[in-house]
Amino acid sequence: MSVRGRRVQTAALLLLLLRVPPAAAKKGPAGGHADYRKALLRELGIPGVNLTYGEGGLLQATQGFKPGELVLVIPPKYVLTVQEALGSGAGSLINRNSRQLRRTLPRHFVLAMWVLYTKHVQKRKTDLWYLWLASLPRFDTCPVFWGETELRMLEEERALKRSRARQRSLSDEYESMVRVLLDAGMEEDAGEGVITLEEYYWAVTVVSACSLYFAEDFPVLVPLRLRAHPYGAAEVSARGWQA
């Protein structure tokens, strides 16, 4: 069993550089999941003087930043790579049943199963990762959730074909791989009927919408939503050293 793409050593730190223009200087209304905000403050020291937690689960700047200025540093335990996901409880389940899965696993599948395992099996309700997942929206405005009537509203033929192909691909993954893990004990641990096809759609959307990238083929998850920030773009870089 393998995961698509190159192998990269886990970074010791994830540095997030947020490019925020002066228009973002206004402090937004506090909103979102209260327990998640408390966990952010406890674990990462934010929201702080220059950042606040705004509506929609996004960090919001309370002042302007210079381009490329370092905003915050995230410790390694909150930087999840595919390799680390494979070393977790979800990864153990995948490895134990690897002979029944595809020989080459898509990255999004590995990370999505980690998301589902963390949310529905581990359920450590004071853990920042769990609170982050619980605070995320359903993302059900994405075409992967749409029925045939809604899909036909897409006037662009290529967009329609891509959306249908995406649904078919994820549905096949659910039936051929997710169901294997559910039948191997994950469904009993999570609860019958909890991890549905729609819930797998959601987990994959979390991965696609929230991942940051050290490189094009090296996605990582962090318990923050920066990629879709309305006022700026997040850039990431890794700094590591030998122990």
N, C-alpha and C positions, 0 to 999 in steps of 0.2 A: 504494500500500500504506500502511496506517496501523495504529496500535495503539489499541485501545479506550481512551477516557478522555482526560482533560485532559493538557496538556503542563505539566510543572513543571521549573523550573530546578534543576539538580543542586546539592545542598547541599554546602557546604564541609566540614561536620562532621556526624557523627551522634552525638547525645548520648543515652546510655542511662541511664535512671533506674530503678533496681531497688528495688521496695518489698519489703523483707525483714523479717518479724516476728522477734522474739527466738527463736522456736523453731528458726530456721534457723542459730542461732549455732554449732551443733556442726560441727566440721570432718569432712567425709565422707571415705571412703576414696578414695585416688587410683586412678583407673582410666581406661579408654579408650585412645586411640591415643597412644603415647608420642611419636612424631614430631610429631603435631599439637600436643601440649602444649608441646613445645620451641619450635615455631613461634609459638605464642601468646605465649610468654614473650619470644621474640626480636622479634616484630613489634608486639605490643601491650603488652608489659610485664606480662602476667598469665600464670599466677596470681601474685598478689602477697600483701601482708600480710593483706588483708581478703577475698580471694577465692581459691578453689582450684578445680581441675578435678576434678569428681567423676564418679561412675558415670553411664553413659548419655549421656555427651558434654555434660553440663550444667555451667555454672559454679555454684559453690556458695559461699554466704557463710560466713565463719568468725567473723563477729560480726554483731550487729544493726545495721540502718541506719534512719535516720529516714525517714519517708515523703517521697518526692520528692528525696531526697539524690542528688547526682551520684555515680555509681559509677565510670564509665570513659568515655573519649571515643575514638571510633573514627575514624581518618583517612579521608579521602575515597576513597582507593584500595581500601578494604575496604568500601565502600558501593556496591552494584551496583543501579542503576536499570534499568528497561526500556530507556531511551534509551542507556545505556552498553552494555547487552548488544547492542543493535543496532549499536553501533560497534565491536564486538569481532570476532574471527575467526568466531564463530558468526553474528554479525549480517551479516558480509560474505557468508557462504554464503546466508543468507536473502535478502539484497538481490539477489544475482546470479540467484536463481531466483524472484523475487517474482511474475513473471507466471504461474507455475504454482501459486502459493499463493493462499489466500483474500485478498480485497482488504483486509479488516480482520482483523488478527491478534490473537488473544487474548493478553493479557499472560502468562498462565501458559505458553503455548506458547513465547514468546520466551525467557523465563527458563529454562524446562525445556531448550530446545535449547542455551542457554549452559551449563547444568549438564552436559549430555551431552558437549558439545564440550570443556569444560574437563577432564572426567574421562577421556574416552576418546580424544580427538584430541591436545590439547595435552600432557597427561600430564606437567606440570612437577612432578616428585615432591618437590621441596623447597619448592614454593610453598604458602602458607598456604591458599589457596582449594582446591587439589587435596587437601591433607591433611585439610581439613575435610570435603570430600565423601567421602573414603575412610574417614573415621571415623564417618560417619552409619550408623544401622541400616538394614535393608532396608524397614522400615515395612510388612512384608507381612501384618500383622494388620489393615490397613485394608481395608474392604469392596471397594475397587476391585480387589484381588488375588483375591478369593474366587471359587470356582466356584459353579455353580448349587445344589449341595447345601448349601454353607455359607450362601449367600444366603437359602435357604428357612428357615434358622434364625432369621432376623430376623422376629420376630413382628409387628412394626409394619408395616402394609402400605405406608405412605408411605415409610418407610425403605427397604423393599425396592424400591419403584419408583424412588426417587432413586438407589440404588446401581446398579441396572440401567441407568438413563439415563446415569449418569456413565461406566460402562464403555463403553456404546455411543458416547458422545460422544468419549471419548479414543481408542477404537479407530478411529473415523472420522478423527480428527486424524492418527493414526499412518499410516493408509493413504493419506490424501489430501495430507498435508503432510510428515510425517517421512520417508516413503518417497521423496518428491521429493528431499529433501536427501541422503538416503543414496545414492540413485542418481546424484546429482550429484558424488559423490566422498567423502562423509563416511564411507560404509561401508568404502571402500578404506582410508581413513586410520585408522579405528577398529578395523578387523578384521571380517571377515565373521561375521555372527551375533552380534555383541556388543551392538548397540543393537536389542534386541527390543521387542515391544509391552510386555512386563513391565518392561523397563528404562525405557521411556518412562513407564509408570505410576509407577515409583519417582521419576523426575526431577520429575514433576508433583507428587507427594506431598511431595518436598523443598520445592518452592516453596510449597505450601499450608501445610505444617507449620512451616516455618522463616522465612517472610517476616515482616518487621516493616512497619509502615505509618505514613508521615507523614500520610496521609489515607486514607479508605476505598478510593479508587481509585488509590492510589500505593504499591504494594508495593516494598520493597527487600530485597535479600539481604545479610546480613553473615555472616562466617565464625564465627558463634557460635550456640549454641542457648539462647535466653533465653525465647522465647515460651512454651515448655512447662515452664518451671521450676516444680518442685513447691512451692516455698516463697514464690513471689512473682510479680509481674507486671511485665514490662518496658514502659516507655513511651519513646517516641522523639520527639525534636524536632530541627529543622534550624536551623543557623546558617550563613549564607552572606554573602559580600561580593563586590563587584566588584574584579577584579584591577587 
